[in-house]
Amino acid sequence: MNLVNLTSSILLPCMFGLYSADLHAQPLLSGRFPDPATARDTSSKARAIRDIQSHYDEYKKIAGQIWDYAEVGYKEVKSSALLQKTLTSNGFTVKAGVADIPTAFVAEYGSGSPVIGILAEFDALPGLAQQAVPEKAPIEGKNAGHGCGHHLFGTASVAAGIEIKQLIEEKKLSGTIRVYGCPAEEGGSGKVYMVRAGLFRDVDIVIHWHPGADNGVTLTSALANKSAKFRFHGLAAHAAASPDKGRSALDGVEAMDNMVNMMREHIPQETRIHYVITNGGKAPNVVPDYAEVYYYVRHPKKEEVVRIFDWVVKAAGGAAMGTETTVDYEVIGGTHDLLLNRALADDMQQNLERVGGVSYTPAETEFAKKLQTSFTYKVPAIESAALVQPLKEENDAGGGSTDVGDVSYAVPTVGLRAATWVPGTPAHSWQATACGGTEIGAKGMMVAAKTMALTAIDLYTDPSLIQKAKDEFAKNKGDYQYKALLGDRKPALNYRD
C-alpha cells in the first residue's frame, strides 16, 4: 500500500468518529418564532426533520468519503459518481455529463409543477490538504482539501432532495424535484455553463446553501467576478552569457503586475484584484521564454467588472510592448452578483429557526477551543454555533463570488449558511478543512439539509409563495438580459492543471 492510500485508510474510520453526534434537532435559540398563521404543512416538516436525522450516519459517511477524495474543479469524478449513485439508488433519474461537463449532472424525480431545484457542489481547493485535527497538519502525499466545505454542500443537498422525493412518492407533495450536480464552483464557473445550456429554464425556484461559521439566511449579494490566465511569450537565452539575445516572458508578467498594482489607486474602492504567477520560468540562468499569471477581477456590479477587466487586458498589452514579448489570454471564469429574493428569504428564515443551530459535545468544545487558538484575531463565542442569526439585508456585496449568481438571474433563488466550522473560522483555510472532517461539519450539514427540505415543502404546498417570489424576481431583474461574463467559451475543464 502506498503512502497516499495508507493515509486515507487511517483517516476515513476516524475523521468523524472522534466526536459523538447530537442526533436531536436543536432548540430555537434566536428568539424569533414562526407566525402560526403562516406555518405550512407542519406534519410533513416534522416528518422531514426526523427522516433526514435518521440517515445521519449514512450522510456523514458520504460527506467523509468526498472529503477524502478532495477532487478539484472539473476533476471530481469519484465525488460526482458517489452523489449520482446515491440519488439513483433512491429512485432519481440521473442525466450525467450535462452542459459539456463530464462531472455535472441533473437528477430528477416526479412530474409537473412546481419544479424545485436544489444545487449541490463538491469540488475541493488546491493546497489545502489537512487532517481533521485542531492544529495545522497537512496530509502527506495530498494537495487539495475541502477548505470551502463543498463535500458537505453536495451531501446535504442530496439529502434534502431525497426527502422531498419520498414525500412526492407518497403523494404528500405534488410536482418535480431536481438536484443539480454543480462542479468547479471554485473559479471554474460550472453553473454558468449549466445556466447557458438552459438547464434552469423550466425551474420555478432554486434552493442552495453554503458551509460557514454561523447559521443564517443569505440576504447579502456577492461580488461579480471575471478571471483569466495571461500567457507571455519571449525568447530563451543564457541569462549571463547572452542576455541581450533573450526577451523575458517573466519580465512581461512582472511589468503587467506592476501596472495593475498602480491601477488600484484609480479604480472603485469596492474592487478586488488578485493574481498568482503560475509559471515564472524553470531556471535562473535561462531567460524564460514562457510565463503565466492568473488574475481575478471582482466588483459588486457586473458592468464594472467588465470595464476593469478590460483595463487589465490593456496593462497586459502594454507590458508585452515594453518588454518586447507577446501576450495572449484565456478567460477562465466569470460570474454574476447574487440577485436576492426577500420573499424566499423570509420563508427560509422561519424554517432555519425551526431547525435551530449546532450544539457541541464536551469533546467538540475542546476541539473548537484549541482550533481557535490558531487565529490572530478576536473570535466569536463557541456557543454562537447554536444560534440562528436574525435576517437582515446587508448593503455591501460581501467578500466572495459564486456562480450561484448566474443561477439567480435565471430563476428566483434562496440560500442559507450553516455552522459547519468552528465560530471565527474563515473559508479557504486549513481550519475549515479540519472542521469539515469532524462531527462539527456533519452536524452543520444536517442543519442545512433539514432547512432546505422544509423550505421546499413550503414551495410545494403554497403556490402564492412561488408567485410572490417570481414577482419580486421580475421586479429586481428589470429589463436586464442575461449574458454570461465568460462569453461563449467552452468549459475550462483543465483550468486546475
C-alpha positions in Angstrom: 0.0 0.0 0.0 1.5 3.4 -1.0 1.6 6.3 1.5 -1.4 8.1 0.0 -3.7 5.2 0.4 -2.3 4.4 3.8 -3.1 7.9 5.0 -6.6 7.6 3.6 -7.2 4.3 5.3 -6.2 5.8 8.6 -8.3 8.9 8.3 -11.6 7.5 7.0 -12.6 5.5 10.0 -11.7 8.2 12.5 -12.2 11.6 10.8 -15.8 11.7 12.0 -15.5 9.1 14.8 -13.6 11.3 17.3 -16.6 13.3 18.2 -20.0 12.0 19.1 -23.1 13.2 17.3 -26.0 15.1 18.9 -28.7 13.4 16.9 -31.6 15.6 18.0 -32.9 18.7 16.4 -31.6 21.7 18.3 -33.9 24.1 20.2 -34.7 27.5 18.7 -32.2 29.9 20.2 -32.6 33.0 18.0 -35.6 34.4 19.9 -37.8 34.5 16.8 -40.7 32.1 16.3 -42.6 31.4 13.1 -46.0 33.1 12.9 -48.6 30.3 13.5 -50.8 32.0 10.8 -48.1 31.4 8.2 -47.0 27.9 9.3 -47.2 25.4 6.5 -47.7 21.6 6.5 -46.2 21.1 9.9 -46.7 17.3 9.8 -44.6 16.9 6.7 -42.0 19.1 8.1 -41.8 17.2 11.4 -41.5 14.0 9.3 -38.7 15.5 7.1 -36.7 16.5 10.2 -37.0 13.0 11.6 -36.2 11.2 8.3 -33.2 13.2 7.5 -31.8 12.8 11.0 -32.4 9.1 10.9 -29.9 8.9 8.0 -27.3 10.9 9.8 -24.6 8.1 9.7 -25.2 7.5 6.0 -24.9 11.1 5.0 -21.9 11.6 7.3 -20.2 8.7 5.6 -20.9 10.1 2.1 -19.5 13.5 3.1 -16.5 11.9 4.7 -15.7 10.0 1.5 -15.9 13.1 -0.6 -13.7 14.9 2.0 -11.1 12.2 1.5 -11.4 12.3 -2.3 -10.7 16.1 -2.3 -11.0 16.4 -6.1 -10.5 19.9 -7.6 -12.8 21.6 -10.2 -13.8 19.5 -13.2 -11.8 16.6 -11.8 -14.5 15.5 -9.3 -15.0 12.1 -11.0 -15.4 10.0 -7.9 -17.3 12.6 -5.9 -19.8 13.2 -8.6 -20.2 9.5 -9.2 -20.9 8.9 -5.5 -23.6 11.5 -5.3 -25.1 10.2 -8.6 -25.2 6.7 -7.2 -26.8 7.8 -4.0 -29.6 9.6 -6.0 -30.1 6.8 -8.4 -30.4 4.2 -5.6 -33.1 6.4 -4.1 -35.2 6.5 -7.2 -34.0 9.5 -9.1 -33.4 9.6 -12.8 -29.9 11.0 -13.4 -28.6 12.6 -16.5 -24.8 12.9 -16.4 -22.3 15.0 -18.4 -24.7 17.9 -18.9 -23.6 21.2 -20.3 -20.5 19.6 -21.8 -19.1 18.9 -18.4 -18.3 15.3 -17.5 -18.9 15.7 -13.8 -22.0 17.8 -14.0 -25.4 16.1 -13.6 -29.1 16.7 -13.2 -31.1 14.2 -11.0 -34.9 14.3 -11.2 -38.0 12.7 -9.7 -41.7 13.5 -10.1 -43.6 15.3 -12.8 -45.4 18.5 -13.4 -45.3 21.8 -11.5 -43.8 23.2 -9.4 -40.3 22.3 -10.4 -38.0 23.0 -7.4 -34.2 22.8 -7.9 -31.5 22.2 -5.3 -27.9 23.0 -6.0 -25.1 20.6 -5.0 -21.4 21.4 -5.1 -18.5 19.0 -4.5 -15.1 20.5 -5.6 -12.1 21.0 -3.4 -9.4 23.6 -3.3 -5.7 23.1 -4.2 -3.1 23.4 -1.4 -5.5 22.8 1.5 -5.0 19.1 2.3 -5.4 18.9 6.1 -6.1 16.3 8.7 -9.2 16.5 10.9 -7.2 17.9 13.8 -7.2 21.3 15.5 -3.6 22.1 14.6 -2.1 22.6 11.1 -1.2 19.1 9.9 -1.1 18.6 6.1 -1.9 15.1 4.7 1.3 13.8 3.3 1.0 12.9 -0.4 -2.1 15.0 -0.9 -2.5 18.5 -2.2 -6.2 19.5 -2.3 -8.6 19.8 0.6 -12.2 20.8 1.2 -11.4 24.3 2.6 -14.8 25.6 1.5 -16.8 22.6 2.7 -18.3 21.5 -0.6 -18.2 17.8 0.4 -20.9 18.9 3.0 -22.6 21.1 0.5 -23.3 18.4 -2.1 -24.3 15.8 0.5 -26.8 18.0 2.3 -28.4 19.0 -1.0 -28.7 15.3 -2.0 -30.2 14.5 1.5 -32.8 17.3 1.1 -33.6 16.1 -2.4 -34.1 12.5 -1.3 -36.5 13.6 1.4 -38.7 15.6 -1.0 -38.6 12.7 -3.4 -40.0 10.5 -0.6 -42.9 12.9 0.1 -43.7 13.1 -3.6 -43.6 9.3 -3.9 -46.0 9.0 -1.0 -48.3 11.7 -2.7 -47.9 14.1 0.2 -46.4 16.6 -2.2 -47.0 17.0 -5.9 -44.5 18.3 -8.5 -40.9 17.7 -9.6 -37.7 17.8 -7.5 -34.3 18.3 -9.2 -30.8 18.0 -7.7 -28.2 19.8 -9.8 -24.7 18.4 -9.5 -22.6 21.5 -9.9 -18.8 21.1 -10.4 -16.0 23.6 -10.2 -17.6 26.4 -8.3 -14.1 27.4 -7.1 -13.0 29.5 -10.1 -14.4 27.2 -12.8 -17.9 28.8 -13.1 -19.5 25.4 -13.5 -23.1 26.7 -13.0 -22.6 29.4 -15.6 -22.4 26.7 -18.3 -25.4 25.0 -16.9 -27.4 28.2 -17.0 -26.1 28.9 -20.5 -27.2 25.4 -21.6 -30.8 26.2 -20.4 -30.9 23.6 -17.6 -32.8 26.0 -15.3 -35.3 27.3 -18.0 -38.4 25.5 -16.6 -37.5 25.7 -12.9 -39.7 27.6 -10.6 -37.4 28.1 -7.6 -33.8 27.1 -6.8 -32.6 26.4 -3.2 -28.9 26.3 -2.1 -26.7 26.6 0.9 -23.1 27.0 1.9 -20.9 25.9 4.8 -19.9 28.6 7.2 -19.1 29.6 10.8 -22.6 30.6 11.8 -26.2 29.9 10.9 -28.2 32.4 8.8 -30.2 33.0 5.6 -28.3 34.8 2.8 -29.5 38.3 2.2 -26.2 39.7 1.1 -25.2 39.8 -2.6 -21.9 38.5 -3.9 -19.1 40.1 -6.0 -19.3 39.7 -9.7 -16.1 38.2 -11.0 -14.1 37.7 -14.2 -10.9 35.7 -14.3 -8.2 34.9 -16.9 -4.8 33.4 -17.4 -2.4 35.8 -19.2 0.4 34.0 -21.1 3.6 35.8 -22.1 6.0 34.5 -24.8 9.6 35.6 -25.2 13.0 34.3 -26.3 15.2 32.0 -24.3 18.9 32.7 -23.9 21.7 32.3 -21.5 21.0 34.7 -18.7 24.7 35.5 -18.1 26.5 34.9 -21.4 24.0 36.4 -23.8 21.0 38.1 -22.1 20.8 40.6 -24.9 19.7 37.7 -27.2 16.7 36.9 -24.9 13.4 38.5 -24.1 12.0 37.5 -20.8 8.4 36.4 -20.6 8.7 36.7 -16.8 9.6 40.4 -17.3 6.3 40.7 -19.2 4.4 39.2 -16.3 6.1 41.4 -13.7 5.6 44.5 -15.7 1.9 43.7 -16.1 1.6 43.1 -12.3 3.3 46.4 -11.6 0.9 48.3 -13.8 -2.1 46.6 -12.4 -0.9 47.4 -8.9 -0.7 51.0 -9.9 -4.2 50.8 -11.2 -5.5 50.1 -7.7 -5.4 53.9 -6.9 -7.7 54.7 -9.7 -10.5 52.1 -9.6 -13.5 52.0 -7.3 -12.6 51.0 -3.8 -15.0 48.1 -3.7 -12.9 46.4 -6.4 -10.8 43.3 -5.7 -8.0 42.2 -8.0 -5.8 39.2 -7.1 -3.2 37.3 -9.0 -0.8 34.4 -8.8 2.2 33.7 -11.0 1.5 30.1 -12.1 4.7 29.8 -14.3 7.7 32.0 -13.9 10.3 30.0 -15.7 12.4 27.0 -14.8 15.9 28.1 -14.0 17.5 31.4 -13.1 20.3 31.1 -15.7 17.8 30.8 -18.5 15.9 33.8 -19.8 12.3 32.5 -19.5 10.6 32.2 -22.9 7.2 31.5 -21.3 5.4 32.8 -18.2 1.8 32.8 -17.0 -0.1 34.8 -14.4 -3.7 34.0 -13.3 -5.9 37.0 -12.5 -9.3 37.6 -10.7 -11.2 40.9 -11.0 -14.2 41.4 -8.7 -16.7 44.2 -8.1 -20.3 44.3 -6.8 -21.5 45.4 -10.2 -21.0 43.1 -13.2 -20.7 46.1 -15.6 -17.7 47.4 -13.5 -16.1 44.0 -13.6 -16.1 44.0 -17.4 -14.7 47.6 -17.5 -11.9 46.9 -15.1 -11.0 43.6 -16.6 -10.7 45.3 -20.0 -8.3 47.7 -18.3 -6.2 44.8 -17.0 -6.1 43.4 -20.6 -4.6 46.8 -21.7 -2.0 46.5 -19.0 -1.0 43.1 -20.3 -0.7 44.5 -23.8 1.4 47.4 -22.6 3.7 45.1 -20.6 4.3 43.0 -23.7 5.2 46.0 -25.8 7.6 47.3 -23.2 9.4 44.0 -22.8 9.3 43.0 -26.5 7.3 39.9 -25.7 3.9 38.8 -26.8 0.9 38.0 -24.7 -2.4 36.2 -25.1 -5.0 35.4 -22.5 -7.7 32.8 -21.9 -10.9 33.8 -19.9 -11.3 31.1 -17.3 -14.4 32.1 -15.4 -17.0 34.8 -15.0 -19.8 35.1 -12.5 -22.7 37.5 -11.8 -23.5 39.1 -8.5 -26.3 37.5 -6.5 -29.9 38.6 -7.1 -31.6 38.4 -3.8 -35.2 37.4 -3.1 -36.7 38.7 0.2 -39.9 36.6 -0.1 -38.0 33.4 -0.2 -35.5 34.6 2.4 -38.3 35.3 4.9 -39.7 31.8 4.5 -36.3 30.1 4.7 -35.6 32.1 7.9 -38.6 30.7 9.6 -37.6 27.2 8.6 -34.0 27.7 9.8 -35.2 28.9 13.1 -37.4 25.8 13.5 -34.4 23.6 12.8 -32.0 25.5 15.1 -28.2 25.6 15.2 -25.4 23.3 16.3 -24.5 22.4 19.8 -21.2 20.9 20.7 -20.3 17.9 23.0 -17.5 18.5 25.5 -15.0 16.8 23.1 -16.1 19.1 20.3 -15.8 22.1 22.5 -12.3 21.1 23.4 -11.5 20.8 19.7 -13.1 24.2 19.0 -11.1 25.9 21.7 -7.8 24.5 20.6 -8.6 25.4 16.9 -9.5 29.0 17.9 -6.0 29.5 19.4 -4.6 29.4 15.8 -6.4 32.6 14.9 -4.7 36.0 15.4 -8.0 38.0 15.8 -10.9 38.1 18.2 -13.3 35.2 17.6 -17.0 34.7 18.5 -18.0 32.6 21.4 -18.2 28.9 20.6 -21.8 28.8 21.8 -22.7 31.1 18.9 -22.8 28.0 16.7 -26.1 27.1 18.4 -27.7 30.4 17.4 -29.6 31.4 14.3 -28.7 34.9 13.1 -31.6 37.3 12.5 -32.5 38.0 8.9 -31.0 41.3 7.8 -30.1 42.8 4.4 -26.5 43.9 4.1 -25.7 46.9 1.9 -22.3 45.5 0.8 -21.8 42.6 -1.5 -19.6 40.6 0.9 -16.1 39.5 0.1 -16.6 36.5 -2.2 -18.0 35.4 -5.6 -20.2 32.5 -6.6 -21.6 31.1 -9.8 -24.9 30.8 -7.9 -25.2 34.4 -9.0 -25.8 33.4 -12.6 -28.5 30.9 -11.4 -30.1 33.8 -9.5 -30.5 35.8 -12.7 -32.3 32.8 -14.4 -34.7 31.8 -11.6 -35.7 33.0 -8.1 -33.1 31.7 -5.8 -32.6 31.5 -2.0 -29.9 30.1 0.2 -28.5 29.8 3.7 -25.3 29.2 5.5 -24.9 26.6 8.3 -22.3 26.4 11.1 -20.1 23.6 9.8 -16.9 25.3 11.0 -15.9 26.5 14.5 -17.0 30.1 15.0 -14.5 32.5 13.7 -13.1 30.1 11.0 -12.5 31.7 7.6 -13.3 29.9 4.4 -10.4 28.6 2.3 -8.3 27.8 5.4 -6.8 24.7 6.8 -9.0 25.2 9.8 -12.1 25.0 7.6 -10.8 21.8 6.1 -10.2 20.3 9.5 -13.6 21.2 10.8 -15.2 19.7 7.7 -13.7 16.3 8.5 -15.4 16.1 12.0 -18.8 15.8 13.6 -18.9 19.6 13.8 -19.1 19.7 10.0 -21.6 16.9 9.8 -23.9 18.5 12.3 -24.0 21.7 10.4 -24.6 19.8 7.2 -27.7 18.3 8.7 -29.0 21.8 9.7 -28.7 22.8 6.0 -30.4 19.6 4.7 -33.4 20.0 7.0 -33.8 23.7 6.3 -33.7 23.2 2.6 -36.2 20.4 2.8 -38.6 22.4 4.9 -38.3 25.4 2.6 -39.1 23.1 -0.4 -42.2 21.8 1.4 -43.5 25.3 1.7 -42.9 25.9 -2.0 -44.8 22.7 -3.0 -47.8 23.5 -0.6 -48.1 27.2 -1.1 -48.4 28.4 -4.7 -48.7 32.0 -3.6 -45.2 31.9 -2.2 -43.8 30.9 -5.5 -45.8 33.7 -7.3 -44.6 36.3 -4.8 -41.0 35.2 -5.3 -41.4 35.4 -9.1 -43.0 38.8 -8.9 -40.1 40.1 -6.8 -37.6 38.4 -9.2 -39.1 40.1 -12.2 -39.0 43.5 -10.5 -35.4 43.1 -9.3 -34.1 41.9 -12.6 -35.9 44.6 -14.6 -35.1 44.7 -18.3 -31.6 43.1 -17.8 -30.9 40.4 -20.4 -28.6 37.8 -19.0 -25.3 37.4 -20.7 -22.5 35.1 -19.4 -19.4 37.2 -18.4 -17.2 34.4 -19.7 -18.6 34.7 -23.2 -19.2 31.7 -25.4 -16.1 29.7 -24.4 -16.5 26.0 -23.6 -16.0 24.8 -20.0 -12.4 25.3 -18.9 -12.0 21.6 -17.9 -8.3 21.8 -17.4 -8.1 25.1 -15.5 -6.6 23.4 -12.5 -3.8 21.8 -14.4 
